[in-house]
Amino acid sequence: MSTPVLWRDLRRYTPARVALGRAGNALPTAAHLDFQEAHARARDAVWSGLDAPALEGAVGALGVPVRRVASAAPDRRSYLLRPDLGRRLADGEAARLAEIAAPGSIAVVLADGLCATGVQAHAPPLLAALLPGLRAAGWQLAPVVIATQARVALGDAVGEALQAAAVAVLIGERPGLSATDSLGCYLTWAPRRGRTDAERNCISNIRPEGLPPEAAARKLLWLLDAARRLGQTGVALKDEEPAAPLVAPQPQDRIGGTP
Amino acid sequence: MGFAHTVGGTRHVFPDLRTLLARATPSRSGDVLAGVAAESAAERVAAQRALADLPLRHFLAEAVVPYEADEVTRLILDSHDPAAFAPVAHLTVGGFRDWLLGEADSTALTALAPGLTPEMVAAASKICRLQDLVAIAAKCRVTTRFRNTIGLPGTLSIRLQPNDPVDDPKGVAAQILDGLLLGAGDAVIGVNPATDNVDNLCRLLEMLDGVRARFDIPTQTCVLAHVTTTLLAIERGAPVDLVFQSIGGTQKTNESFAVSLALLKEAREAALALRRGTLGDDLMYFETGQGSALSAEAHHGCDQQTIEARAYAVARAFSPLLVNSVVGFIGPEYLFDGKQITRAGLEDHFCGKLLGLPMGVDVCYTNHAEADQDDMDALLTLLGVAGVTYVMGVAGADDVMLAYQSTSFHDGLYARAALGKRPAPEFAAWLERMGIADRTLEALPAPMTDLLR
């Protein structure tokens, strides 16, 4: 790329809204309405639902067993206002999962989170990329769990019921203005109810334009291997993987940042 | 001991101080979620009347979180300055509000700060209207220094927040240039890293410091990693100006952030030893936000605003350069809509300023909250009148890494123009030297063009 000369040339280097111009101190009309449109789309995405049968079909096509569970949140509004309900399994779900317990396995939970678009689109390719690596590392995969109205910590309850050694929760991230299809991945060693966010590691912004699903799968395998060696996840597991311009914010680094 | 007040023939009883404070709190979703909110408007006003009659001295005798169980409570009570408290020691909470609105002046408030506890100022805020929160905070003067002077009367500083989804140095640099062209960056040029990787942190720190040094910008830089990662970066010799950390108002909340008072002290001392400040050595940068304690189930039955004020006691123990509440980031389960976010932002600024902090606010919202740009404009304007130390500057108000909306570089220009504010004086002089103080040229200033080569 040639050296930038004009203010608007900055746009070549970032997806951020730079060089928008000025109308006085404000945004010019077109830039202002671009923003309003993006916000309208993000608002609608928050209320979009997960097509669980379609996701179940896509995952089943990879040749792994799938189970569906619901959180204790009965609807979207309750989910938004009562995160505690989204972290708990609905009545009876834990007992049903216990029947298919896989002690010492890796459990994978596909959760709708704050926006289902990302998990719908990017969880199957991520899983497809993950499976060979898990087999190579000698991991047993528990039945994949699709969870609706789910928060990250629901994975603790799922992992506990399945007696898994670790749980990876692939969850739809809160939609931003520029991306409404971001997937997050939270890895928790020895999952049990009551784990805190400081006890997890996170890979975020998984989407083709961010961290591609295949790269996220490699990252997850690296974290999983490190977690097995350390016997824990979270702040103690420093991401010191060399030369990794990747994406994994620790959720505790920003107030309230965990979906 | 308990508290009680009768409203409309019904006697409302509050068994302890934390319950009284919680029931007196203006309505917000997080307190309902915690099960500590008043169950009716009448109960709320009864609690507010009982609270108004409570002597300020009582806050030194009854802790809302047990002293034995919580190092933040111990910090608050053990560091209380009785001599500074003396001028208001005879007042009730209601009398204190009247005094703050009336005779209190800037000098008196500065002297009083070490004599106030977070619970006292939280209590006062609960019986204030928005205009009271604005008028009282506007009397406070808090000035801090590292490479420039932040918080002088008539100034409004901006944190330039050039976050990139994959920490691409060119993506960060392009946003820094955009922000500088629009007058932002005097509070700090501060990046939230997309990954807490130590190599990545060092790379970003070198890049930020390179830009600052090359253009001789009188400001400081920061990568907002976890404090333990920043300590590793210091060990590796990275150019660390400020030490960042998210903090909360109880020991258990801080444990959920994997920090303690001892760890914060260690990190501050490590950064002080680098001697990078030129005008002063205020080098801690803290972020807080209502709801983080409940989110970690570490609230001890308290309301979220009281716990938030306690986080400021943690902050003031470390002489910070910058402290801001990230008021709308946490989501609708804690602050449901624009009205609740607006009130919380003004409460946080009020409490921080009375406790002597250089208080800024991240005026922001997420896409699952019932809020929009109009709410942000109102809160930004109110905070500007209240003398907020700094706000955020994000390209086009859209943080493409954290996926939320904050104030834009343009919003900073608006607020300064509408309220007659200027940047920190050293930074204002730099903008003049660069020829970008009053306008944004279509052509980039010549020295900046090769930054992205």
HADDOCK unambig.tbl for C-alpha pairs under 7 A between the chains (distance, minus, plus):
assign (segid A and resid 3 and name CA) (segid B and resid 449 and name CA) 6.32 0.50 0.50
assign (segid A and resid 3 and name CA) (segid B and resid 450 and name CA) 6.10 0.50 0.50
assign (segid A and resid 3 and name CA) (segid B and resid 452 and name CA) 6.62 0.50 0.50
assign (segid A and resid 3 and name CA) (segid B and resid 453 and name CA) 5.41 0.50 0.50
assign (segid A and resid 4 and name CA) (segid B and resid 449 and name CA) 5.59 0.50 0.50
assign (segid A and resid 5 and name CA) (segid B and resid 443 and name CA) 5.97 0.50 0.50
assign (segid A and resid 5 and name CA) (segid B and resid 444 and name CA) 5.70 0.50 0.50
assign (segid A and resid 5 and name CA) (segid B and resid 449 and name CA) 5.94 0.50 0.50
assign (segid A and resid 6 and name CA) (segid B and resid 442 and name CA) 5.68 0.50 0.50
assign (segid A and resid 6 and name CA) (segid B and resid 443 and name CA) 4.24 0.50 0.50
assign (segid A and resid 6 and name CA) (segid B and resid 444 and name CA) 5.25 0.50 0.50
assign (segid A and resid 7 and name CA) (segid B and resid 442 and name CA) 5.36 0.50 0.50
assign (segid A and resid 7 and name CA) (segid B and resid 443 and name CA) 5.63 0.50 0.50
assign (segid A and resid 7 and name CA) (segid B and resid 444 and name CA) 5.44 0.50 0.50
assign (segid A and resid 10 and name CA) (segid B and resid 174 and name CA) 5.49 0.50 0.50
assign (segid A and resid 13 and name CA) (segid B and resid 170 and name CA) 6.04 0.50 0.50
assign (segid A and resid 13 and name CA) (segid B and resid 171 and name CA) 5.18 0.50 0.50
assign (segid A and resid 13 and name CA) (segid B and resid 174 and name CA) 6.21 0.50 0.50
assign (segid A and resid 14 and name CA) (segid B and resid 171 and name CA) 4.48 0.50 0.50
assign (segid A and resid 14 and name CA) (segid B and resid 174 and name CA) 6.72 0.50 0.50
assign (segid A and resid 16 and name CA) (segid B and resid 395 and name CA) 6.33 0.50 0.50
assign (segid A and resid 16 and name CA) (segid B and resid 400 and name CA) 6.00 0.50 0.50
assign (segid A and resid 17 and name CA) (segid B and resid 395 and name CA) 5.25 0.50 0.50
assign (segid A and resid 17 and name CA) (segid B and resid 396 and name CA) 4.90 0.50 0.50
assign (segid A and resid 17 and name CA) (segid B and resid 398 and name CA) 6.92 0.50 0.50
assign (segid A and resid 18 and name CA) (segid B and resid 175 and name CA) 6.47 0.50 0.50
assign (segid A and resid 18 and name CA) (segid B and resid 178 and name CA) 6.06 0.50 0.50
assign (segid A and resid 18 and name CA) (segid B and resid 395 and name CA) 5.47 0.50 0.50
assign (segid A and resid 18 and name CA) (segid B and resid 396 and name CA) 6.55 0.50 0.50
assign (segid A and resid 19 and name CA) (segid B and resid 178 and name CA) 6.41 0.50 0.50
assign (segid A and resid 25 and name CA) (segid B and resid 410 and name CA) 5.78 0.50 0.50
assign (segid A and resid 25 and name CA) (segid B and resid 413 and name CA) 5.75 0.50 0.50
assign (segid A and resid 25 and name CA) (segid B and resid 414 and name CA) 5.51 0.50 0.50
assign (segid A and resid 26 and name CA) (segid B and resid 410 and name CA) 5.66 0.50 0.50
assign (segid A and resid 26 and name CA) (segid B and resid 414 and name CA) 6.94 0.50 0.50
assign (segid A and resid 42 and name CA) (segid B and resid 367 and name CA) 6.24 0.50 0.50
assign (segid A and resid 43 and name CA) (segid B and resid 367 and name CA) 5.67 0.50 0.50
assign (segid A and resid 43 and name CA) (segid B and resid 368 and name CA) 6.68 0.50 0.50
assign (segid A and resid 46 and name CA) (segid B and resid 368 and name CA) 6.22 0.50 0.50
assign (segid A and resid 80 and name CA) (segid B and resid 332 and name CA) 6.72 0.50 0.50
assign (segid A and resid 80 and name CA) (segid B and resid 333 and name CA) 6.16 0.50 0.50
assign (segid A and resid 81 and name CA) (segid B and resid 332 and name CA) 6.38 0.50 0.50
assign (segid A and resid 81 and name CA) (segid B and resid 333 and name CA) 4.30 0.50 0.50
assign (segid A and resid 82 and name CA) (segid B and resid 33 and name CA) 6.63 0.50 0.50
assign (segid A and resid 82 and name CA) (segid B and resid 333 and name CA) 6.29 0.50 0.50
assign (segid A and resid 175 and name CA) (segid B and resid 367 and name CA) 6.64 0.50 0.50
assign (segid A and resid 175 and name CA) (segid B and resid 403 and name CA) 6.48 0.50 0.50
assign (segid A and resid 176 and name CA) (segid B and resid 367 and name CA) 6.87 0.50 0.50
assign (segid A and resid 176 and name CA) (segid B and resid 403 and name CA) 4.08 0.50 0.50
assign (segid A and resid 176 and name CA) (segid B and resid 404 and name CA) 5.86 0.50 0.50
assign (segid A and resid 177 and name CA) (segid B and resid 398 and name CA) 6.63 0.50 0.50
assign (segid A and resid 177 and name CA) (segid B and resid 403 and name CA) 6.83 0.50 0.50
assign (segid A and resid 178 and name CA) (segid B and resid 400 and name CA) 6.47 0.50 0.50
assign (segid A and resid 196 and name CA) (segid B and resid 256 and name CA) 6.35 0.50 0.50
assign (segid A and resid 196 and name CA) (segid B and resid 296 and name CA) 6.99 0.50 0.50
assign (segid A and resid 197 and name CA) (segid B and resid 256 and name CA) 6.83 0.50 0.50
assign (segid A and resid 198 and name CA) (segid B and resid 256 and name CA) 5.69 0.50 0.50
assign (segid A and resid 198 and name CA) (segid B and resid 257 and name CA) 6.15 0.50 0.50
assign (segid A and resid 198 and name CA) (segid B and resid 258 and name CA) 6.33 0.50 0.50
assign (segid A and resid 210 and name CA) (segid B and resid 165 and name CA) 6.78 0.50 0.50
assign (segid A and resid 239 and name CA) (segid B and resid 196 and name CA) 6.63 0.50 0.50
assign (segid A and resid 239 and name CA) (segid B and resid 197 and name CA) 4.91 0.50 0.50
assign (segid A and resid 240 and name CA) (segid B and resid 197 and name CA) 5.64 0.50 0.50
assign (segid A and resid 240 and name CA) (segid B and resid 198 and name CA) 6.22 0.50 0.50
assign (segid A and resid 245 and name CA) (segid B and resid 166 and name CA) 6.51 0.50 0.50
assign (segid A and resid 245 and name CA) (segid B and resid 200 and name CA) 6.95 0.50 0.50
assign (segid A and resid 246 and name CA) (segid B and resid 166 and name CA) 5.98 0.50 0.50
assign (segid A and resid 246 and name CA) (segid B and resid 195 and name CA) 6.47 0.50 0.50
assign (segid A and resid 247 and name CA) (segid B and resid 166 and name CA) 5.83 0.50 0.50
assign (segid A and resid 247 and name CA) (segid B and resid 194 and name CA) 5.05 0.50 0.50
assign (segid A and resid 247 and name CA) (segid B and resid 195 and name CA) 4.87 0.50 0.50
assign (segid A and resid 248 and name CA) (segid B and resid 194 and name CA) 5.85 0.50 0.50
assign (segid A and resid 248 and name CA) (segid B and resid 195 and name CA) 4.29 0.50 0.50
assign (segid A and resid 248 and name CA) (segid B and resid 196 and name CA) 6.62 0.50 0.50
assign (segid A and resid 249 and name CA) (segid B and resid 193 and name CA) 6.96 0.50 0.50
assign (segid A and resid 249 and name CA) (segid B and resid 194 and name CA) 5.16 0.50 0.50
assign (segid A and resid 249 and name CA) (segid B and resid 195 and name CA) 4.64 0.50 0.50
assign (segid A and resid 249 and name CA) (segid B and resid 196 and name CA) 5.88 0.50 0.50
assign (segid A and resid 250 and name CA) (segid B and resid 196 and name CA) 6.52 0.50 0.50
assign (segid A and resid 252 and name CA) (segid B and resid 257 and name CA) 5.23 0.50 0.50
assign (segid A and resid 253 and name CA) (segid B and resid 225 and name CA) 6.61 0.50 0.50
assign (segid A and resid 253 and name CA) (segid B and resid 226 and name CA) 5.99 0.50 0.50
assign (segid A and resid 253 and name CA) (segid B and resid 246 and name CA) 6.19 0.50 0.50
assign (segid A and resid 254 and name CA) (segid B and resid 246 and name CA) 6.33 0.50 0.50
assign (segid A and resid 255 and name CA) (segid B and resid 246 and name CA) 6.50 0.50 0.50
assign (segid A and resid 255 and name CA) (segid B and resid 288 and name CA) 6.30 0.50 0.50
assign (segid A and resid 255 and name CA) (segid B and resid 289 and name CA) 6.06 0.50 0.50
assign (segid A and resid 255 and name CA) (segid B and resid 292 and name CA) 6.15 0.50 0.50
assign (segid A and resid 255 and name CA) (segid B and resid 330 and name CA) 6.60 0.50 0.50
assign (segid A and resid 256 and name CA) (segid B and resid 292 and name CA) 5.81 0.50 0.50
assign (segid A and resid 256 and name CA) (segid B and resid 329 and name CA) 6.73 0.50 0.50
assign (segid A and resid 256 and name CA) (segid B and resid 330 and name CA) 4.48 0.50 0.50
assign (segid A and resid 257 and name CA) (segid B and resid 330 and name CA) 6.52 0.50 0.50
